[in-house]
Amino acid sequence: MSKKLLVIGYVWPEPNTTAAGCRMQQLLEAFISFGFQVTFASTASKTEYSLDLQQMGIRETPIQLNHSSFDEFVKELSPDMVLFDRFMVEEQFGWRVADCAPNAIRILNTEDLHSLRKAREEAHKKKECFTLQHWKNHPITLREVASIYRCDLSLIISTYEMEILYATLNIPTELLCHLPFMVGKTTEQWPSYIARKGFVSIGNGKHAPNVDAIKVLKQEIWPQIRKQLPEAEMHIYGAYLPQQLNEMHSPKTRFHVHGWAEDVDVVLKKAKVLLAPIQFGAGIKGKLLDAMKIGTPSVTTSIGAEGMHGDLPWNGTITNAWDKFAQAAVDLYQNPTAWENAQRQGSELLQTFYDKESLQTRLKERLQQLSEALQTHRTQNFIGKLLQHQTMASTKYMAKWIEAKHKE
């Protein structure tokens, strides 16, 4: 009999609009390859971009917040593992899973450290220099780290996030698994330097760092690039772009805002260089990885490339100064030798850090270890047991109170 996995999603995955959606699709495919029978549940509403999970052989189940129907659903399903998509979901449903399926391995998919992203965003808005003290003292950090302790394993996408969780907060490595995006091998022939033209930037409009990056492109970087490359064009793509970004569309200055791209690969194959002036955020950036997969060099910031390349050279340039950013973009655009070298560096990064086969093996081995010694693992995680007992009690009884109020 195949093992059963329950995934509780914050949203229904949208791999064509968000990096988080791509991440979830990769995880689902990995568990299916491990032989799991997968059920995906969410309180969210589907959108036109939602992935067709049934086509993948995945059972879809809508669920309700603060409702005992979830308890009956979990008891009947009796999953071997439960994957919480982001810490907010674990807060809402973790205690119910612990009560109704106590022997199920509880896994947290962080996507990225939301607390790190939020703390950086707030520091940026206040025009303060971000430090890890901002993060350590942020209330969301307390919630997110508590969720990590309550789970048996947390999937961490960035080497930088692994480092700060371990070195700064002393979270045991037994609770963490570094698992970046998983990229399959490709034999596809990429378009050459001469076959490409223009610059491209991609980002979902619901994500604040992307909105900020496009504003920086329009106001700071693109005017400098145009002075040296007056015939070049800038193309902006992204689902859910707010009106303020759509209004930046300016054919006269060759700054084109297109909205959602149905096929990101097609867009990236046409472009010569991807630009990502990201000033805050967390995790690793799907757009930069997508560019590597298509052989498109990129220019980004230290935050953009954070946790993505180890000690290996970037597939382009990393800089936080907008004048140097613009010049690096121009240099890559005009120099075929530098461009081809950057492309090769991107291929090396993919092979070294993002190989699908080796990463799936890493995940499978960690899950197997947990399955074989779950009770010992939990006994050693005393803080997790403490938090499960204390913190979740308040969440549990608040949820029960809300449920009772709804029945009145």
Residue pairs with C-beta under 8 A, 6 or more apart in sequence:
2 35
2 36
2 37
3 34
3 35
3 36
3 37
3 80
3 81
4 36
4 37
4 38
4 39
4 77
4 78
4 79
4 80
4 81
5 31
5 36
5 37
5 38
5 39
5 79
5 80
5 81
5 82
5 83
6 39
6 41
6 74
6 77
6 79
6 81
6 82
6 83
6 97
6 104
7 24
7 27
7 28
7 38
7 39
7 40
7 41
7 82
7 83
7 85
8 41
8 42
8 63
8 82
8 83
8 84
8 85
8 89
8 93
9 24
9 40
9 41
9 42
9 44
9 85
9 89
10 42
10 44
10 85
10 86
10 88
10 89
11 42
11 44
11 85
12 40
12 42
12 44
12 45
12 46
12 47
12 50
12 51
12 53
13 20
13 21
13 24
13 25
13 28
13 50
13 51
13 53
14 21
14 47
14 49
14 50
14 51
14 239
15 21
15 22
15 24
15 25
15 51
16 49
16 239
16 260
16 262
16 264
17 49
17 204
17 239
17 240
17 260
18 204
18 207
18 239
18 286
19 181
19 283
19 285
19 286
19 287
20 111
21 49
21 51
22 181
22 286
23 109
23 111
23 157
23 181
23 286
24 85
24 109
25 51
26 181
26 182
26 356
27 83
27 109
27 155
28 38
28 40
28 53
28 56
28 58
29 56
30 182
30 360
30 363
30 364
31 38
31 83
32 38
32 56
32 57
32 58
33 360
34 360
34 364
34 367
36 80
36 81
37 59
38 56
38 57
38 58
38 59
39 58
39 59
39 60
39 61
39 77
39 79
40 53
40 58
40 59
40 60
40 61
41 60
41 61
41 62
41 63
41 73
42 62
42 63
43 62
43 63
43 64
43 65
49 239
49 260
53 59
53 60
54 60
61 73
63 69
63 70
63 73
64 70
65 92
65 399
66 399
66 400
66 402
66 403
66 406
67 403
67 406
68 403
70 93
70 96
71 96
71 99
71 100
74 96
74 97
74 100
74 101
75 100
75 101
77 101
78 101
79 101
79 104
80 104
80 105
80 371
81 104
81 105
81 106
81 107
81 367
82 97
82 101
82 104
82 105
82 106
82 107
83 107
83 108
83 109
84 90
84 93
84 94
84 106
84 107
84 108
84 109
84 147
84 151
85 109
85 111
86 108
86 109
86 110
86 111
86 114
87 108
87 110
87 114
87 143
87 144
87 147
87 148
88 114
90 106
90 108
90 147
90 150
90 151
91 143
91 147
91 395
92 395
92 399
94 106
94 147
94 150
94 151
94 392
95 388
95 392
95 395
95 396
95 399
97 104
97 106
98 106
98 388
98 392
103 374
105 152
105 153
105 367
105 370
105 371
105 374
106 150
106 151
106 152
106 153
107 151
107 152
107 153
107 154
107 155
108 147
108 148
108 151
108 153
108 154
108 155
109 154
109 155
110 144
110 148
110 154
110 155
110 156
110 157
110 161
111 157
111 283
112 157
112 158
112 161
112 281
112 282
112 283
112 284
113 144
113 156
113 158
113 161
113 165
113 282
113 283
114 140
114 144
114 282
115 135
115 138
115 140
115 141
115 143
115 144
115 145
116 135
116 141
116 161
116 164
116 282
117 209
117 280
117 281
117 282
117 283
118 138
118 140
119 130
119 134
119 135
119 138
119 140
119 141
120 130
120 134
120 135
120 280
120 281
120 282
120 303
121 208
121 209
121 280
121 281
122 134
122 138
123 129
123 130
123 134
123 280
124 130
124 212
124 279
124 280
128 134
130 280
132 164
132 168
135 141
135 164
136 168
136 169
145 165
145 169
145 171
146 387
146 391
147 154
148 154
148 165
148 171
148 175
148 176
149 171
149 175
149 381
149 383
149 384
149 387
150 384
150 387
150 388
150 391
150 392
151 175
151 384
152 175
152 370
152 374
152 377
152 378
152 381
153 175
153 176
153 177
153 366
153 367
153 370
154 175
154 176
154 177
155 177
155 179
155 363
156 162
156 165
156 176
156 177
156 178
156 179
157 178
157 179
157 180
157 181
157 283
157 284
157 307
158 180
158 282
158 283
158 284
158 306
158 307
158 308
159 178
159 180
159 307
159 308
159 310
160 306
160 307
161 282
161 283
161 307
162 176
162 178
162 307
165 171
165 176
166 173
166 176
172 380
172 381
174 377
174 380
174 381
175 381
175 384
177 362
177 363
177 366
179 359
179 362
179 363
180 284
180 308
180 353
180 354
180 359
181 284
181 286
181 289
181 354
182 354
182 355
182 356
182 359
182 360
183 289
183 293
183 350
183 354
183 355
183 356
184 356
184 357
185 355
185 356
185 357
186 293
190 269
190 294
190 295
190 343
191 269
191 270
191 295
193 272
193 336
193 339
193 340
194 336
196 269
196 270
196 271
196 272
196 296
197 232
197 233
197 270
197 271
197 272
198 232
198 233
198 234
198 235
198 270
198 271
198 272
199 225
199 232
199 233
199 234
199 235
199 271
199 272
199 273
199 274
199 275
199 329
199 333
200 234
200 235
200 236
200 237
200 267
200 268
200 270
200 271
200 273
200 274
200 275
200 296
201 213
201 214
201 217
201 234
201 235
201 236
201 237
201 274
201 275
201 276
201 287
202 236
202 237
202 238
202 261
202 264
202 267
202 268
202 274
202 287
202 290
203 209
203 210
203 211
203 213
203 214
203 238
203 276
203 287
204 210
204 238
204 239
204 240
205 211
205 238
205 239
205 240
205 241
205 242
205 245
206 239
206 240
207 281
208 280
209 278
209 279
209 280
209 281
210 238
210 278
211 242
211 244
211 245
212 278
212 279
212 280
213 276
213 277
213 278
213 279
214 236
214 238
214 245
214 248
215 245
215 248
216 277
216 279
216 322
217 234
217 236
217 275
217 277
218 248
218 255
220 277
220 322
220 326
221 275
221 277
221 322
221 325
221 326
221 329
222 234
222 253
222 255
224 322
224 323
224 326
224 327
225 232
225 234
225 326
225 329
225 330
226 232
226 253
226 254
228 330
229 330
229 333
229 334
231 254
232 254
232 333
233 254
233 255
233 256
234 254
234 255
234 256
234 275
235 256
235 258
235 267
235 271
236 245
236 248
236 255
236 256
236 257
236 258
237 258
237 259
237 260
237 261
237 264
237 267
238 245
238 259
238 260
238 261
239 259
239 260
240 260
241 257
241 259
245 257
246 257
246 259
248 255
248 257
249 255
249 256
249 257
250 256
261 267
264 290
265 290
265 293
265 294
268 274
268 290
268 291
268 294
268 296
269 294
269 296
271 296
272 296
272 297
272 332
272 333
272 339
273 296
273 297
273 298
273 299
273 316
273 329
273 332
273 333
273 339
274 287
274 288
274 291
274 296
274 297
274 298
274 299
274 316
275 298
275 299
275 300
275 325
275 329
276 285
276 287
276 288
276 298
276 299
276 300
276 301
276 304
277 300
277 301
277 304
277 322
277 325
278 285
278 300
278 301
278 303
278 304
279 301
279 303
280 303
281 303
281 304
283 307
284 306
284 307
284 308
285 300
285 304
285 305
285 308
288 298
288 300
288 304
288 305
288 308
289 308
289 350
289 354
291 297
291 298
291 315
291 346
292 298
292 315
292 346
292 347
292 349
292 350
293 350
295 343
295 346
295 347
296 343
296 346
297 315
297 316
297 332
297 339
297 342
297 343
297 346
298 314
298 315
298 316
299 316
299 317
299 318
299 319
299 325
299 328
299 329
299 332
300 314
300 316
300 317
300 318
301 318
301 319
301 320
301 325
302 318
302 320
304 318
305 314
305 318
308 349
308 353
309 349
309 353
310 352
310 353
312 345
312 348
312 349
312 352
313 345
314 342
314 345
314 349
315 342
315 343
315 345
315 346
315 349
316 328
316 332
316 342
316 345
316 346
317 325
317 328
317 329
317 331
317 332
319 325
319 328
331 338
332 338
332 339
332 342
333 339
370 377
378 384
378 385
379 385
